[in-house]
Structures are given as C-alpha cells and as structure tokens.
Amino acid sequence: MIVAIGNNGIRHAKLEALSGAGAPLVSLLHPMAFVSQYASIGPGSVVFAGAVVNADARVGYGAILNTGCSVDHDCVLGNAVHVSPGARLAGAVSVGDRSWVGIGACARQLIRLGCDVTVGAGACVVSDVADGQVVVGVPAKVVVTG
C-alpha cells in the first residue's frame, strides 16, 4: 500500500494505522530517479523523477522525495518527511519525522531539522532548526515557534 496524502501528519497517522493492521507497505521509485545501492528507502515512500539519493542516506517510511530533489550522502530522513521539488540537502543532514522542506530550499551539511519543521520555499538553512519551527529566507530565520 501507498498513502497518497500530501499532509505529512495525516499521512504518518494513516501509515501507522495501516502498518499496525498488518497492511503491506511498498515504495515507488520512478525509473528516472537515482537511488544509490548503498542508500535505504523506507516502505510506503515515493521517489519521483529526477530525485537523487546518494550513498549511505537513510529515508524513513512514508517519505515523499519529490521531482528533482537531492538527498546527499549520510543524510537521515525520518518518517513521513516531504522534500519538495528542487530542494537540496547537503551531506549528513538530519530531518525529523513529518518535516517539510519547501520547493527550492536547501540545507548545508550537518544541519539538524527537528520533527514537524517547515522550511519555506527557497530558504537556505545554515543552522539547526528545533522541533515545530517554521523557517524562511536566506539565511533561514524562525518565523513560527512550535
């Protein structure tokens, strides 16, 4: 099964319920996506055309890696994360459960994005972001604290 709901929180809850009921979750990888043989993609995830997932990246279940995004080496993405089209995560970035990285946004290497974080479109994250925060701009600044 795949849960095709854009809202990360709702998708996460539905995936938990289905998994708890024993439903088989599968991942969908577009034939024009590149996923390193040394990366792992969790069940119920979708990797769209042009997405790149590099060596030793780990993606949790129910993730959306949208068109043309890149998840570089040693990144760790939690469950029900959405990386929007054209977003870029440099090496060893950590993204917590249910977080959303907006279209064209980027995060420099070794950044930690907490759970339920929203990174606005085109933002450039150069420092860690705590759980529940919304950041926008270049460099990214907190506009909402969870």
C-alpha positions in Angstrom: 0.0 0.0 0.0 0.9 3.6 -0.6 -0.7 6.5 1.3 -1.1 9.3 -1.2 -1.9 12.2 1.2 0.2 15.4 1.0 -0.3 16.4 4.6 2.7 14.8 6.5 0.9 14.4 9.8 -2.2 12.8 8.3 0.0 10.6 6.0 2.0 9.5 9.1 -1.1 8.6 11.1 -2.6 6.6 8.2 0.6 4.7 7.6 0.9 3.9 11.4 -2.7 2.6 11.3 -2.2 0.5 8.2 1.1 -0.9 9.4 -0.5 -1.8 12.7 -3.2 -3.6 10.9 -0.6 -5.7 9.0 -1.1 -4.0 5.6 1.9 -4.4 3.3 3.6 -1.1 2.5 5.6 -0.7 -0.7 7.8 2.0 -2.0 7.5 3.5 -5.5 10.7 4.6 -7.3 10.4 6.4 -10.6 12.6 4.9 -13.3 14.3 8.3 -13.8 15.2 8.6 -10.1 18.7 7.7 -8.9 19.0 5.9 -5.6 22.4 4.7 -4.6 22.6 1.0 -3.9 24.1 2.0 -0.6 21.0 4.1 0.4 17.9 2.8 2.0 14.3 3.9 1.3 11.6 3.0 3.9 8.3 1.3 2.9 5.5 3.5 1.8 7.8 6.1 0.3 7.7 7.6 -3.1 10.8 8.8 -5.1 9.8 11.0 -8.1 11.6 11.6 -11.4 14.9 13.3 -11.2 15.3 12.8 -7.5 18.8 11.7 -6.3 19.5 9.8 -3.1 23.2 9.3 -2.5 25.3 6.8 -0.7 24.5 5.9 2.9 21.4 8.1 3.0 18.6 6.6 5.0 15.0 7.6 4.4 12.2 6.5 6.8 8.8 5.2 5.9 6.1 7.2 4.1 8.5 9.8 2.7 8.0 11.9 -0.4 11.1 12.7 -2.3 9.7 15.0 -5.0 10.8 15.8 -8.5 14.4 16.8 -8.9 15.3 17.0 -5.2 18.6 15.7 -3.9 19.4 13.9 -0.6 23.2 13.7 -0.3 25.4 11.2 1.4 24.8 10.2 5.0 21.5 12.1 5.3 18.9 10.6 7.7 15.3 11.4 7.0 12.6 10.5 9.5 9.1 9.1 8.7 6.6 11.0 6.6 9.1 13.6 5.5 8.5 15.6 2.3 11.4 17.0 0.3 9.8 19.3 -2.3 10.8 19.7 -6.0 14.3 21.0 -6.4 15.2 21.1 -2.7 18.8 20.2 -1.8 20.0 18.5 1.4 23.8 18.5 1.7 25.8 15.7 3.3 24.8 14.3 6.7 21.6 16.5 7.1 19.1 15.0 9.6 15.4 15.7 9.1 12.9 14.7 11.8 9.6 13.0 11.4 6.8 14.8 9.5 9.1 17.7 8.4 8.6 19.5 5.1 11.4 21.1 3.1 9.9 23.5 0.6 10.4 23.9 -3.1 13.9 25.0 -4.0 15.1 25.1 -0.4 18.5 23.9 0.7 20.3 22.9 3.9 24.0 23.0 4.3 25.9 19.9 5.5 25.5 18.6 9.0 22.3 20.5 9.7 19.6 19.0 12.0 16.0 19.8 11.3 13.8 18.6 14.1 10.4 16.9 13.9 7.4 18.8 12.4 9.6 21.5 10.9 8.6 23.5 7.8 11.3 25.0 5.7 9.8 27.7 3.4 10.2 27.8 -0.4 13.7 28.9 -1.4 15.0 29.1 2.1 18.7 28.4 2.9 19.1 26.6 6.2 22.6 27.3 7.7 21.8 26.4 11.4 19.9 23.7 13.2 16.1 24.1 13.5 14.2 22.9 16.6 11.0 20.8 16.6 7.9 22.5 15.3 9.6 25.6 13.9 8.9 27.3 10.6 11.9 28.9 8.9 12.0 31.1 5.8 14.5 33.3 3.9 18.2 33.4 3.1 19.6 32.7 5.6 16.6 30.9 7.1 15.1 32.6 10.1 12.4 31.3 12.5 9.0 32.9 11.9 6.9 30.4 13.9 8.0 28.5 17.0 6.2 25.2 17.7 
